[in-house]
């Protein structure tokens, strides 16, 4: 998330519309592979398991911190499913259309949602570090 926010998207932002839209389409085709899905879903599963099994019950702050990390992760995943993936699908569907219009409909909204997801991921990481 952070790499996309701080490196990849700023680099892609410098491309022309005719370069940007095909590049994002290719990313969106490659990202949801098996390794990505295991990591993407595994984050929530591991946090849920940590909370349910009582990891950190010995500390008054650990349980709430793990729960807060889990909530941040779930909200981030919901943003991905409800926001970023539909934008990715719309961009893919515009393959034979106007690249400028496709980019305009995609880029700023996708980046805004991605910033929120990144902040939630970082918050979950910090909360988990606090819990441990």
GUTORLUM-879862 format. One record per residue (C-alpha): x, y negated, z negated; residue in one letter. Coordinates in steps of 0.25 Angstrom, whole numbers, plus 2048, in hexadecimal, padded with zeros to 3 digits. Each point is the difference from the previous one (the first is absolute). Example, Ala and Ser with C-alpha at 12.3 -4.5 7.8 and 13.67 -1.06 7.14 Angstrom:
BEGIN
- xx/yy/zz/r
- 831/812/7E1/A
- 806/7F2/802/S
# end
This chain:
BEGIN
- xx/yy/zz/r
- 800/800/800/X
- 80B/7F6/7FC/X
- 808/803/80C/X
- 7F5/7FE/809/X
- 7FD/7F3/7F9/X
- 80E/7FA/7FF/X
- 806/806/80D/X
- 7F8/806/80A/X
- 7F4/7F7/801/X
- 809/7F3/800/X
- 808/807/80B/X
- 7F4/803/808/X
- 7FA/7F2/7FE/X
- 80B/7FB/809/X
- 7FB/809/80C/X
- 7F7/7FB/80B/X
- 7F2/805/800/X
- 803/80A/80B/X
- 80C/805/7F7/X
- 7F9/800/7F3/X
- 7F3/807/803/X
- 806/80C/806/X
- 80A/801/7F5/X
- 7F6/800/7F5/X
- 7F8/80A/808/X
- 80C/809/800/X
- 802/7FE/7F1/X
- 7F2/804/7FE/X
- 801/80C/808/X
- 80C/805/7F8/X
- 7FE/7FC/7F2/X
- 7F4/809/7FC/X
- 808/80D/802/X
- 801/80B/7F6/X
- 80C/7FB/7F8/X
- 7F9/7F2/7FE/X
- 7F3/806/7FC/X
- 806/809/7F6/X
- 807/7F4/7FA/X
- 7F4/7F7/801/X
- 7F6/809/7FA/X
- 80B/806/7F6/X
- 802/7F2/7F9/X
- 7F1/800/7FC/X
- 800/80F/7FC/X
- 80D/7FF/7F8/X
- 7FB/7F4/7F8/X
- 7F2/807/7FE/X
- 808/80C/7FB/X
- 808/7F8/7F7/X
- 7F4/7F9/7FA/X
- 7F7/80D/7FF/X
- 80B/808/7F9/X
- 803/7F5/7F6/X
- 80E/7FC/804/X
- 804/7F6/7F7/X
- 7F6/803/7F5/X
- 80B/7FE/7F6/X
- 800/7F1/803/X
- 7F4/7F7/7FF/X
- 804/7F8/80C/X
- 804/80C/809/X
- 7F2/805/803/X
- 7FA/7F2/803/X
- 80C/7FD/809/X
- 7FE/80D/808/X
- 7F1/7FE/801/X
- 803/7F2/805/X
- 80A/805/80A/X
- 7F6/80A/805/X
- 7F6/7F5/802/X
- 80A/7F8/808/X
- 803/80C/809/X
- 7F1/803/802/X
- 7FD/7F2/803/X
- 80C/7FF/80A/X
- 7FB/80D/807/X
- 7F2/7FB/801/X
- 805/7F3/807/X
- 808/809/809/X
- 7F4/809/804/X
- 7F6/7F4/800/X
- 808/7F5/806/X
- 80D/804/807/X
- 7FC/80D/806/X
- 7F4/7FA/807/X
- 809/7F5/805/X
- 80A/80A/805/X
- 7F5/807/807/X
- 7FB/7F3/807/X
- 80E/7FD/805/X
- 801/80E/806/X
- 7F2/7FF/806/X
- 805/7F3/807/X
- 80B/807/807/X
- 7FC/7FC/80E/X
- 7FB/7F2/7FC/X
- 806/7F2/7FD/X
- 80C/801/7F7/X
- 7FF/7F2/7FB/X
- 7F1/802/7FC/X
- 804/80D/7FA/X
- 80B/7FA/7F8/X
- 7F8/7F5/7FB/X
- 7F5/809/7FB/X
- 80A/809/7F9/X
- 80D/7F9/7FB/X
- 7FC/7F6/7F6/X
- 7F5/809/7F9/X
- 809/80C/800/X
- 80B/7F8/7FA/X
- 7F7/7FB/7F5/X
- 7FB/80D/7FC/X
- 80E/806/801/X
- 805/7F5/7F6/X
- 7F5/804/7F6/X
- 804/80F/802/X
- 80E/7FD/7FE/X
- 7FE/7F8/7F3/X
- 7F7/80B/7FB/X
- 80B/80A/803/X
- 80A/7F8/7F9/X
- 7F7/7FE/7F4/X
- 7FD/80F/7FF/X
- 80F/802/800/X
- 803/7F6/7F5/X
- 7F5/806/7F8/X
- 805/80E/801/X
- 80E/7FB/7FD/X
- 7FA/7FA/7F3/X
- 7F9/80C/7FD/X
- 80C/809/801/X
# end
